[in-house]
Amino acid sequence: MPANRNVMYLIIGVLVVAVGVLSYNLYQARKQPEGVQINLGPDGLKIQSK
């Protein structure tokens, strides 16, 4: 029985780490980039400071 409990704790730990990693990746994807953004389009060249 203790082996089953250890496996359960291991699975819960892995799930907690996975949720943390996915949350961090989502945060990084939605964060505004820092620096300068350069766009070249039909209206010409646009340079924006972030």
All heavy atoms as TSV, in Angstrom:
chain	resi	resn	atom	element	x	y	z
A	1	MET	N	N	0.812	-1.207	0.000
A	1	MET	CA	C	0.000	0.000	0.000
A	1	MET	C	C	0.854	1.269	0.000
A	1	MET	O	O	0.476	2.209	-0.677
A	1	MET	CB	C	-0.941	-0.039	1.203
A	1	MET	CG	C	-2.077	0.934	1.095
A	1	MET	SD	S	-3.125	0.605	-0.324
A	1	MET	CE	C	-4.691	0.616	0.418
A	2	PRO	N	N	1.966	1.350	0.726
A	2	PRO	CA	C	2.771	2.578	0.695
A	2	PRO	C	C	3.320	2.889	-0.691
A	2	PRO	O	O	3.486	4.051	-1.040
A	2	PRO	CB	C	3.903	2.303	1.681
A	2	PRO	CG	C	3.406	1.235	2.566
A	2	PRO	CD	C	2.470	0.422	1.734
A	3	ALA	N	N	3.589	1.869	-1.504
A	3	ALA	CA	C	4.106	2.115	-2.855
A	3	ALA	C	C	3.050	2.843	-3.691
A	3	ALA	O	O	3.381	3.743	-4.473
A	3	ALA	CB	C	4.514	0.810	-3.506
A	4	ASN	N	N	1.789	2.466	-3.528
A	4	ASN	CA	C	0.714	3.135	-4.270
A	4	ASN	C	C	0.594	4.595	-3.856
A	4	ASN	O	O	0.346	5.469	-4.688
A	4	ASN	CB	C	-0.622	2.432	-4.032
A	4	ASN	CG	C	-0.682	1.085	-4.718
A	4	ASN	OD1	O	0.073	0.828	-5.644
A	4	ASN	ND2	N	-1.573	0.230	-4.253
A	5	ARG	N	N	0.793	4.878	-2.576
A	5	ARG	CA	C	0.712	6.252	-2.089
A	5	ARG	C	C	1.874	7.077	-2.648
A	5	ARG	O	O	1.686	8.232	-3.048
A	5	ARG	CB	C	0.730	6.270	-0.564
A	5	ARG	CG	C	0.506	7.659	-0.007
A	5	ARG	CD	C	0.268	7.624	1.463
A	5	ARG	NE	N	-1.057	7.044	1.681
A	5	ARG	CZ	C	-1.547	6.726	2.858
A	5	ARG	NH1	N	-0.835	6.890	3.939
A	5	ARG	NH2	N	-2.748	6.218	2.977
A	6	ASN	N	N	3.070	6.494	-2.725
A	6	ASN	CA	C	4.221	7.198	-3.278
A	6	ASN	C	C	4.009	7.509	-4.757
A	6	ASN	O	O	4.365	8.587	-5.227
A	6	ASN	CB	C	5.500	6.376	-3.087
A	6	ASN	CG	C	5.938	6.343	-1.642
A	6	ASN	OD1	O	5.522	7.171	-0.841
A	6	ASN	ND2	N	6.769	5.370	-1.313
A	7	VAL	N	N	3.431	6.565	-5.482
A	7	VAL	CA	C	3.147	6.796	-6.901
A	7	VAL	C	C	2.123	7.908	-7.051
A	7	VAL	O	O	2.248	8.774	-7.934
A	7	VAL	CB	C	2.667	5.487	-7.571
A	7	VAL	CG1	C	2.150	5.753	-8.982
A	7	VAL	CG2	C	3.779	4.450	-7.584
A	8	MET	N	N	1.123	7.932	-6.186
A	8	MET	CA	C	0.113	8.987	-6.245
A	8	MET	C	C	0.752	10.357	-5.992
A	8	MET	O	O	0.480	11.318	-6.705
A	8	MET	CB	C	-0.989	8.729	-5.208
A	8	MET	CG	C	-2.103	9.755	-5.254
A	8	MET	SD	S	-3.353	9.505	-3.982
A	8	MET	CE	C	-2.437	9.863	-2.505
A	9	TYR	N	N	1.642	10.452	-4.986
A	9	TYR	CA	C	2.328	11.714	-4.710
A	9	TYR	C	C	3.212	12.122	-5.885
A	9	TYR	O	O	3.306	13.302	-6.223
A	9	TYR	CB	C	3.166	11.610	-3.437
A	9	TYR	CG	C	2.348	11.559	-2.165
A	9	TYR	CD1	C	2.749	10.770	-1.095
A	9	TYR	CD2	C	1.184	12.309	-2.029
A	9	TYR	CE1	C	2.013	10.720	0.076
A	9	TYR	CE2	C	0.436	12.263	-0.869
A	9	TYR	CZ	C	0.853	11.470	0.185
A	9	TYR	OH	O	0.120	11.432	1.335
A	10	LEU	N	N	3.849	11.164	-6.520
A	10	LEU	CA	C	4.691	11.456	-7.681
A	10	LEU	C	C	3.847	12.012	-8.830
A	10	LEU	O	O	4.213	13.009	-9.458
A	10	LEU	CB	C	5.423	10.190	-8.125
A	10	LEU	CG	C	6.286	10.324	-9.371
A	10	LEU	CD1	C	7.464	11.256	-9.100
A	10	LEU	CD2	C	6.766	8.972	-9.823
A	11	ILE	N	N	2.710	11.410	-9.083
A	11	ILE	CA	C	1.832	11.876	-10.156
A	11	ILE	C	C	1.308	13.275	-9.854
A	11	ILE	O	O	1.281	14.147	-10.732
A	11	ILE	CB	C	0.674	10.879	-10.378
A	11	ILE	CG1	C	1.225	9.582	-10.963
A	11	ILE	CG2	C	-0.402	11.465	-11.275
A	11	ILE	CD1	C	0.214	8.463	-11.048
A	12	ILE	N	N	0.912	13.522	-8.617
A	12	ILE	CA	C	0.426	14.852	-8.238
A	12	ILE	C	C	1.550	15.878	-8.386
A	12	ILE	O	O	1.333	16.984	-8.896
A	12	ILE	CB	C	-0.141	14.837	-6.809
A	12	ILE	CG1	C	-1.447	14.045	-6.784
A	12	ILE	CG2	C	-0.371	16.256	-6.298
A	12	ILE	CD1	C	-2.002	13.805	-5.399
A	13	GLY	N	N	2.755	15.533	-7.990
A	13	GLY	CA	C	3.889	16.439	-8.138
A	13	GLY	C	C	4.183	16.767	-9.589
A	13	GLY	O	O	4.426	17.918	-9.948
A	14	VAL	N	N	4.141	15.750	-10.445
A	14	VAL	CA	C	4.373	15.972	-11.871
A	14	VAL	C	C	3.285	16.870	-12.457
A	14	VAL	O	O	3.573	17.768	-13.265
A	14	VAL	CB	C	4.449	14.617	-12.620
A	14	VAL	CG1	C	4.393	14.811	-14.121
A	14	VAL	CG2	C	5.711	13.867	-12.213
A	15	LEU	N	N	2.044	16.664	-12.057
A	15	LEU	CA	C	0.957	17.508	-12.556
A	15	LEU	C	C	1.104	18.957	-12.096
A	15	LEU	O	O	0.868	19.886	-12.876
A	15	LEU	CB	C	-0.397	16.950	-12.107
A	15	LEU	CG	C	-0.840	15.661	-12.797
A	15	LEU	CD1	C	-2.127	15.140	-12.169
A	15	LEU	CD2	C	-1.024	15.880	-14.284
A	16	VAL	N	N	1.528	19.160	-10.849
A	16	VAL	CA	C	1.735	20.525	-10.345
A	16	VAL	C	C	2.848	21.213	-11.123
A	16	VAL	O	O	2.723	22.380	-11.521
A	16	VAL	CB	C	2.027	20.499	-8.830
A	16	VAL	CG1	C	2.539	21.844	-8.346
A	16	VAL	CG2	C	0.791	20.089	-8.051
A	17	VAL	N	N	3.940	20.505	-11.380
A	17	VAL	CA	C	5.047	21.081	-12.147
A	17	VAL	C	C	4.598	21.386	-13.574
A	17	VAL	O	O	4.924	22.450	-14.125
A	17	VAL	CB	C	6.268	20.139	-12.136
A	17	VAL	CG1	C	7.323	20.585	-13.128
A	17	VAL	CG2	C	6.854	20.058	-10.734
A	18	ALA	N	N	3.830	20.491	-14.180
A	18	ALA	CA	C	3.354	20.705	-15.547
A	18	ALA	C	C	2.452	21.932	-15.627
A	18	ALA	O	O	2.571	22.744	-16.560
A	18	ALA	CB	C	2.615	19.472	-16.051
A	19	VAL	N	N	1.566	22.112	-14.663
A	19	VAL	CA	C	0.696	23.297	-14.650
A	19	VAL	C	C	1.534	24.559	-14.481
A	19	VAL	O	O	1.279	25.577	-15.135
A	19	VAL	CB	C	-0.373	23.175	-13.539
A	19	VAL	CG1	C	-1.080	24.499	-13.309
A	19	VAL	CG2	C	-1.377	22.092	-13.889
A	20	GLY	N	N	2.549	24.505	-13.640
A	20	GLY	CA	C	3.421	25.654	-13.455
A	20	GLY	C	C	4.165	26.024	-14.730
A	20	GLY	O	O	4.255	27.193	-15.099
A	21	VAL	N	N	4.708	25.032	-15.416
A	21	VAL	CA	C	5.445	25.289	-16.665
A	21	VAL	C	C	4.513	25.841	-17.734
A	21	VAL	O	O	4.849	26.809	-18.431
A	21	VAL	CB	C	6.143	24.000	-17.140
A	21	VAL	CG1	C	6.677	24.151	-18.554
A	21	VAL	CG2	C	7.273	23.632	-16.183
A	22	LEU	N	N	3.325	25.264	-17.870
A	22	LEU	CA	C	2.380	25.760	-18.869
A	22	LEU	C	C	1.914	27.180	-18.546
A	22	LEU	O	O	1.762	28.011	-19.455
A	22	LEU	CB	C	1.183	24.818	-18.970
A	22	LEU	CG	C	1.482	23.450	-19.581
A	22	LEU	CD1	C	0.248	22.563	-19.490
A	22	LEU	CD2	C	1.941	23.589	-21.012
A	23	SER	N	N	1.711	27.480	-17.279
A	23	SER	CA	C	1.307	28.835	-16.885
A	23	SER	C	C	2.408	29.838	-17.204
A	23	SER	O	O	2.142	30.935	-17.708
A	23	SER	CB	C	0.993	28.880	-15.392
A	23	SER	OG	O	-0.083	28.038	-15.097
A	24	TYR	N	N	3.659	29.479	-16.937
A	24	TYR	CA	C	4.781	30.373	-17.225
A	24	TYR	C	C	4.907	30.612	-18.726
A	24	TYR	O	O	5.119	31.736	-19.168
A	24	TYR	CB	C	6.076	29.791	-16.667
A	24	TYR	CG	C	7.278	30.650	-16.946
A	24	TYR	CD1	C	7.491	31.832	-16.234
A	24	TYR	CD2	C	8.199	30.297	-17.921
A	24	TYR	CE1	C	8.577	32.629	-16.489
A	24	TYR	CE2	C	9.288	31.085	-18.184
A	24	TYR	CZ	C	9.484	32.252	-17.469
A	24	TYR	OH	O	10.558	33.041	-17.739
A	25	ASN	N	N	4.748	29.560	-19.531
A	25	ASN	CA	C	4.812	29.712	-20.989
A	25	ASN	C	C	3.692	30.604	-21.505
A	25	ASN	O	O	3.904	31.427	-22.400
A	25	ASN	CB	C	4.754	28.349	-21.671
A	25	ASN	CG	C	6.054	27.600	-21.557
A	25	ASN	OD1	O	7.108	28.186	-21.338
A	25	ASN	ND2	N	5.990	26.289	-21.688
A	26	LEU	N	N	2.499	30.470	-20.966
A	26	LEU	CA	C	1.388	31.324	-21.370
A	26	LEU	C	C	1.653	32.773	-20.989
A	26	LEU	O	O	1.382	33.692	-21.769
A	26	LEU	CB	C	0.090	30.832	-20.725
A	26	LEU	CG	C	-1.178	31.584	-21.089
A	26	LEU	CD1	C	-1.461	31.448	-22.574
A	26	LEU	CD2	C	-2.346	31.058	-20.287
A	27	TYR	N	N	2.203	32.988	-19.796
A	27	TYR	CA	C	2.558	34.343	-19.358
A	27	TYR	C	C	3.583	34.962	-20.298
A	27	TYR	O	O	3.459	36.113	-20.706
A	27	TYR	CB	C	3.103	34.300	-17.929
A	27	TYR	CG	C	3.754	35.582	-17.488
A	27	TYR	CD1	C	2.992	36.694	-17.167
A	27	TYR	CD2	C	5.133	35.675	-17.400
A	27	TYR	CE1	C	3.591	37.874	-16.771
A	27	TYR	CE2	C	5.743	36.855	-17.009
A	27	TYR	CZ	C	4.970	37.947	-16.692
A	27	TYR	OH	O	5.565	39.106	-16.315
A	28	GLN	N	N	4.620	34.207	-20.667
A	28	GLN	CA	C	5.651	34.723	-21.557
A	28	GLN	C	C	5.083	35.030	-22.942
A	28	GLN	O	O	5.489	35.992	-23.588
A	28	GLN	CB	C	6.806	33.720	-21.686
A	28	GLN	CG	C	7.644	33.601	-20.446
A	28	GLN	CD	C	8.385	34.877	-20.111
A	28	GLN	OE1	O	8.797	35.624	-20.982
A	28	GLN	NE2	N	8.540	35.132	-18.822
A	29	ALA	N	N	4.153	34.226	-23.417
A	29	ALA	CA	C	3.577	34.431	-24.745
A	29	ALA	C	C	2.710	35.688	-24.786
A	29	ALA	O	O	2.654	36.378	-25.805
A	29	ALA	CB	C	2.748	33.219	-25.147
A	30	ARG	N	N	2.055	36.018	-23.690
A	30	ARG	CA	C	1.153	37.179	-23.672
A	30	ARG	C	C	1.835	38.463	-23.247
A	30	ARG	O	O	1.258	39.537	-23.396
A	30	ARG	CB	C	-0.019	36.905	-22.740
A	30	ARG	CG	C	-0.932	35.848	-23.284
A	30	ARG	CD	C	-2.145	35.695	-22.424
A	30	ARG	NE	N	-3.016	34.673	-22.988
A	30	ARG	CZ	C	-4.314	34.711	-22.900
A	30	ARG	NH1	N	-4.903	35.673	-22.252
A	30	ARG	NH2	N	-5.034	33.754	-23.439
A	31	LYS	N	N	3.051	38.370	-22.721
A	31	LYS	CA	C	3.767	39.553	-22.250
A	31	LYS	C	C	4.183	40.409	-23.441
A	31	LYS	O	O	4.601	39.893	-24.468
A	31	LYS	CB	C	5.003	39.123	-21.450
A	31	LYS	CG	C	5.709	40.272	-20.770
A	31	LYS	CD	C	6.807	39.757	-19.870
A	31	LYS	CE	C	7.966	39.299	-20.730
A	31	LYS	NZ	N	9.185	39.063	-19.964
A	32	GLN	N	N	4.051	41.711	-23.282
A	32	GLN	CA	C	4.457	42.636	-24.339
A	32	GLN	C	C	5.971	42.604	-24.495
A	32	GLN	O	O	6.701	42.653	-23.516
A	32	GLN	CB	C	4.019	44.069	-24.006
A	32	GLN	CG	C	2.540	44.300	-24.124
A	32	GLN	CD	C	2.065	44.301	-25.559
A	32	GLN	OE1	O	2.835	44.589	-26.478
A	32	GLN	NE2	N	0.811	43.978	-25.760
A	33	PRO	N	N	6.462	42.520	-25.726
A	33	PRO	CA	C	7.904	42.528	-25.927
A	33	PRO	C	C	8.497	43.894	-25.585
A	33	PRO	O	O	7.836	44.925	-25.742
A	33	PRO	CB	C	8.063	42.212	-27.409
A	33	PRO	CG	C	6.767	42.607	-28.034
A	33	PRO	CD	C	5.718	42.423	-26.976
A	34	GLU	N	N	9.734	43.885	-25.121
A	34	GLU	CA	C	10.425	45.127	-24.796
A	34	GLU	C	C	11.317	45.523	-25.966
A	34	GLU	O	O	11.776	44.676	-26.717
A	34	GLU	CB	C	11.280	44.935	-23.539
A	34	GLU	CG	C	10.474	44.595	-22.311
A	34	GLU	CD	C	11.350	44.332	-21.108
A	34	GLU	OE1	O	12.582	44.458	-21.226
A	34	GLU	OE2	O	10.797	43.989	-20.063
A	35	GLY	N	N	11.562	46.812	-26.111
A	35	GLY	CA	C	12.483	47.273	-27.145
A	35	GLY	C	C	11.761	48.048	-28.232
A	35	GLY	O	O	10.817	48.784	-27.979
A	36	VAL	N	N	12.191	47.828	-29.456
A	36	VAL	CA	C	11.690	48.573	-30.608
A	36	VAL	C	C	11.032	47.601	-31.571
A	36	VAL	O	O	11.534	46.512	-31.815
A	36	VAL	CB	C	12.855	49.307	-31.315
A	36	VAL	CG1	C	12.377	50.011	-32.564
A	36	VAL	CG2	C	13.502	50.293	-30.363
A	37	GLN	N	N	9.891	48.009	-32.102
A	37	GLN	CA	C	9.193	47.208	-33.100
A	37	GLN	C	C	9.246	47.952	-34.423
A	37	GLN	O	O	8.890	49.135	-34.501
A	37	GLN	CB	C	7.746	46.976	-32.679
A	37	GLN	CG	C	6.964	46.138	-33.652
A	37	GLN	CD	C	5.530	45.914	-33.194
A	37	GLN	OE1	O	5.088	46.490	-32.214
A	37	GLN	NE2	N	4.805	45.090	-33.912
A	38	ILE	N	N	9.683	47.259	-35.469
A	38	ILE	CA	C	9.782	47.856	-36.803
A	38	ILE	C	C	8.824	47.111	-37.719
A	38	ILE	O	O	8.912	45.895	-37.856
A	38	ILE	CB	C	11.223	47.762	-37.347
A	38	ILE	CG1	C	12.184	48.482	-36.414
A	38	ILE	CG2	C	11.292	48.340	-38.754
A	38	ILE	CD1	C	13.639	48.289	-36.763
A	39	ASN	N	N	7.896	47.863	-38.325
A	39	ASN	CA	C	6.916	47.281	-39.248
A	39	ASN	C	C	7.097	47.908	-40.622
A	39	ASN	O	O	7.174	49.128	-40.758
A	39	ASN	CB	C	5.489	47.532	-38.764
A	39	ASN	CG	C	5.175	46.801	-37.481
A	39	ASN	OD1	O	5.672	45.709	-37.260
A	39	ASN	ND2	N	4.363	47.413	-36.638
A	40	LEU	N	N	7.132	47.063	-41.652
A	40	LEU	CA	C	7.201	47.528	-43.029
A	40	LEU	C	C	5.962	47.014	-43.734
A	40	LEU	O	O	5.764	45.809	-43.879
A	40	LEU	CB	C	8.462	46.991	-43.711
A	40	LEU	CG	C	8.665	47.397	-45.156
A	40	LEU	CD1	C	8.742	48.918	-45.271
A	40	LEU	CD2	C	9.939	46.769	-45.693
A	41	GLY	N	N	5.098	47.932	-44.137
A	41	GLY	CA	C	3.844	47.540	-44.755
A	41	GLY	C	C	3.499	48.441	-45.915
A	41	GLY	O	O	4.329	49.241	-46.371
A	42	PRO	N	N	2.269	48.355	-46.373
A	42	PRO	CA	C	1.850	49.178	-47.511
A	42	PRO	C	C	1.875	50.674	-47.204
A	42	PRO	O	O	2.009	51.495	-48.108
A	42	PRO	CB	C	0.434	48.718	-47.806
A	42	PRO	CG	C	0.083	47.692	-46.808
A	42	PRO	CD	C	1.242	47.447	-45.928
A	43	ASP	N	N	1.764	51.047	-45.931
A	43	ASP	CA	C	1.775	52.451	-45.552
A	43	ASP	C	C	3.193	52.984	-45.320
A	43	ASP	O	O	3.358	54.130	-44.962
A	43	ASP	CB	C	0.961	52.666	-44.266
A	43	ASP	CG	C	-0.509	52.318	-44.474
A	43	ASP	OD1	O	-0.978	52.423	-45.614
A	43	ASP	OD2	O	-1.171	51.945	-43.495
A	44	GLY	N	N	4.174	52.131	-45.487
A	44	GLY	CA	C	5.559	52.580	-45.298
A	44	GLY	C	C	6.187	51.948	-44.061
A	44	GLY	O	O	5.699	50.953	-43.526
A	45	LEU	N	N	7.257	52.569	-43.618
A	45	LEU	CA	C	8.024	52.056	-42.473
A	45	LEU	C	C	7.519	52.696	-41.189
A	45	LEU	O	O	7.370	53.916	-41.110
A	45	LEU	CB	C	9.513	52.380	-42.672
A	45	LEU	CG	C	10.478	51.891	-41.619
A	45	LEU	CD1	C	10.533	50.377	-41.629
A	45	LEU	CD2	C	11.858	52.472	-41.856
A	46	LYS	N	N	7.236	51.865	-40.170
A	46	LYS	CA	C	6.785	52.359	-38.869
A	46	LYS	C	C	7.729	51.818	-37.808
A	46	LYS	O	O	7.994	50.625	-37.750
A	46	LYS	CB	C	5.366	51.901	-38.553
A	46	LYS	CG	C	4.312	52.460	-39.469
A	46	LYS	CD	C	2.944	51.956	-39.072
A	46	LYS	CE	C	1.884	52.455	-40.040
A	46	LYS	NZ	N	0.563	51.938	-39.714
A	47	ILE	N	N	8.219	52.703	-36.939
A	47	ILE	CA	C	9.085	52.309	-35.840
A	47	ILE	C	C	8.400	52.743	-34.545
A	47	ILE	O	O	8.088	53.918	-34.367
A	47	ILE	CB	C	10.478	52.962	-35.954
A	47	ILE	CG1	C	11.131	52.551	-37.258
A	47	ILE	CG2	C	11.341	52.580	-34.763
A	47	ILE	CD1	C	12.441	53.226	-37.546
A	48	GLN	N	N	8.165	51.762	-33.660
A	48	GLN	CA	C	7.482	52.036	-32.394
A	48	GLN	C	C	8.356	51.584	-31.246
A	48	GLN	O	O	8.957	50.519	-31.289
A	48	GLN	CB	C	6.144	51.294	-32.322
A	48	GLN	CG	C	5.150	51.720	-33.379
A	48	GLN	CD	C	3.874	50.887	-33.314
A	48	GLN	OE1	O	3.859	49.806	-32.748
A	48	GLN	NE2	N	2.801	51.412	-33.898
A	49	SER	N	N	8.423	52.423	-30.202
A	49	SER	CA	C	9.151	52.061	-28.993
A	49	SER	C	C	8.196	51.373	-28.032
A	49	SER	O	O	7.079	51.831	-27.820
A	49	SER	CB	C	9.740	53.303	-28.355
A	49	SER	OG	O	10.381	52.982	-27.150
A	50	LYS	N	N	8.607	50.262	-27.463
A	50	LYS	CA	C	7.747	49.518	-26.530
A	50	LYS	C	C	8.169	49.804	-25.123
A	50	LYS	O	O	9.253	49.847	-24.734
A	50	LYS	CB	C	7.838	48.014	-26.803
A	50	LYS	CG	C	7.273	47.629	-28.141
A	50	LYS	CD	C	5.792	47.617	-28.093
A	50	LYS	CE	C	5.208	47.277	-29.435
A	50	LYS	NZ	N	3.830	47.158	-29.444
